[in-house]
Amino acid sequence: MDWFVAIIVGALIGWLASRFAGTDAQQGAIANILIGIFGAMLGRWLFADVLHIGGGATAGQFSFIGIFWGVLGALILIFLLKALRVLR
């Protein structure tokens, strides 16, 4: 059941991040899910482990603050993918 929640939360995070970044038109559902999941992992690593921001440990969890940190991580991931010209 945990994988199902991860897919749903990853889709929400990926969709929100793609809307903010303006890449929603070129991404499909699978890309939103993958960017959401990997963006939340990046957000948790960057904000909690590297920068030691307390709320960053909740990135990717189904709560307002968890989705917030997950979206920030996904936005960073989208920025990196744009820099590498994977996304336009």
ROLORO-159181 format. One record per residue (C-alpha): residue number from 1; residue in three letters; y, x, z. Coordinates in Angstrom, 3 decimals. Last residue first. Layout:
! ROLORO-159181
(node NUM,"ALA",(Y,X,Z))
...
***
This chain:
! ROLORO-159181
(node 88,"ARG",(22.634,12.473,-22.634))
(node 87,"LEU",(19.463,13.136,-20.657))
(node 86,"VAL",(17.189,16.176,-21.099))
(node 85,"ARG",(20.265,18.202,-21.958))
(node 84,"LEU",(19.677,20.737,-19.148))
(node 83,"ALA",(23.054,19.774,-17.683))
(node 82,"LYS",(22.162,16.097,-18.096))
(node 81,"LEU",(18.890,16.643,-16.235))
(node 80,"LEU",(20.782,18.442,-13.462))
(node 79,"PHE",(23.301,15.589,-13.188))
(node 78,"ILE",(20.444,13.065,-13.154))
(node 77,"LEU",(18.782,15.019,-10.318))
(node 76,"ILE",(22.047,15.114,-8.353))
(node 75,"LEU",(22.405,11.365,-8.849))
(node 74,"ALA",(18.800,10.914,-7.692))
(node 73,"GLY",(19.531,12.840,-4.493))
(node 72,"LEU",(22.607,10.711,-3.808))
(node 71,"VAL",(20.571,7.576,-4.576))
(node 70,"GLY",(17.902,8.676,-2.090))
(node 69,"TRP",(20.512,9.344,0.585))
(node 68,"PHE",(21.908,5.807,0.154))
(node 67,"ILE",(18.435,4.256,-0.105))
(node 66,"GLY",(17.504,5.786,3.224))
(node 65,"ILE",(20.827,4.699,4.776))
(node 64,"PHE",(20.319,1.086,3.711))
(node 63,"SER",(16.669,1.018,4.679))
(node 62,"PHE",(13.435,1.205,2.684))
(node 61,"GLN",(12.870,4.930,3.038))
(node 60,"GLY",(13.682,7.239,0.146))
(node 59,"ALA",(15.982,9.538,2.049))
(node 58,"THR",(15.489,9.048,5.811))
(node 57,"ALA",(15.599,12.776,6.576))
(node 56,"GLY",(19.103,12.906,5.130))
(node 55,"GLY",(20.466,10.982,8.101))
(node 54,"GLY",(20.512,14.095,10.268))
(node 53,"ILE",(22.341,16.397,7.873))
(node 52,"HIS",(20.613,19.758,8.210))
(node 51,"LEU",(22.054,21.174,4.943))
(node 50,"VAL",(18.796,22.713,3.695))
(node 49,"ASP",(16.091,20.563,5.295))
(node 48,"ALA",(17.789,17.174,5.686))
(node 47,"PHE",(20.325,17.018,2.836))
(node 46,"LEU",(18.571,19.113,0.222))
(node 45,"TRP",(14.934,18.329,0.947))
(node 44,"ARG",(15.465,14.616,1.601))
(node 43,"GLY",(17.729,14.278,-1.429))
(node 42,"LEU",(15.296,16.131,-3.681))
(node 41,"MET",(12.445,13.885,-2.527))
(node 40,"ALA",(14.652,10.820,-3.063))
(node 39,"GLY",(15.541,12.106,-6.539))
(node 38,"PHE",(11.851,12.650,-7.313))
(node 37,"ILE",(11.038,9.037,-6.422))
(node 36,"GLY",(14.127,7.506,-8.018))
(node 35,"ILE",(13.986,9.689,-11.128))
(node 34,"LEU",(10.324,8.747,-11.587))
(node 33,"ILE",(10.941,5.020,-11.035))
(node 32,"ASN",(14.010,4.957,-13.283))
(node 31,"ALA",(12.148,6.877,-16.002))
(node 30,"ILE",(9.265,4.378,-15.833))
(node 29,"ALA",(11.643,1.409,-16.043))
(node 28,"GLY",(13.427,2.707,-19.108))
(node 27,"GLN",(16.320,5.121,-19.344))
(node 26,"GLN",(18.789,5.253,-22.240))
(node 25,"ALA",(20.876,2.230,-21.274))
(node 24,"ASP",(20.883,3.108,-17.558))
(node 23,"THR",(22.469,6.524,-18.068))
(node 22,"GLY",(25.963,5.669,-16.817))
(node 21,"ALA",(25.717,7.836,-13.698))
(node 20,"PHE",(26.362,4.953,-11.280))
(node 19,"ARG",(23.946,2.644,-13.127))
(node 18,"SER",(21.355,5.428,-13.376))
(node 17,"ALA",(21.607,6.033,-9.631))
(node 16,"LEU",(21.154,2.354,-8.825))
(node 15,"TRP",(18.150,2.059,-11.175))
(node 14,"GLY",(16.515,5.204,-9.821))
(node 13,"ILE",(16.955,4.109,-6.202))
(node 12,"LEU",(15.593,0.622,-6.886))
(node 11,"ALA",(12.676,1.937,-8.948))
(node 10,"GLY",(11.867,4.524,-6.293))
(node 9,"VAL",(11.933,1.806,-3.606))
(node 8,"ILE",(9.473,-0.310,-5.622))
(node 7,"ILE",(7.241,2.623,-6.581))
(node 6,"ALA",(7.217,4.034,-3.047))
(node 5,"VAL",(6.395,0.581,-1.649))
(node 4,"PHE",(3.398,0.342,-3.999))
(node 3,"TRP",(2.288,3.877,-3.086))
(node 2,"ASP",(2.349,2.958,0.593))
(node 1,"MET",(0.000,0.000,0.000))
***
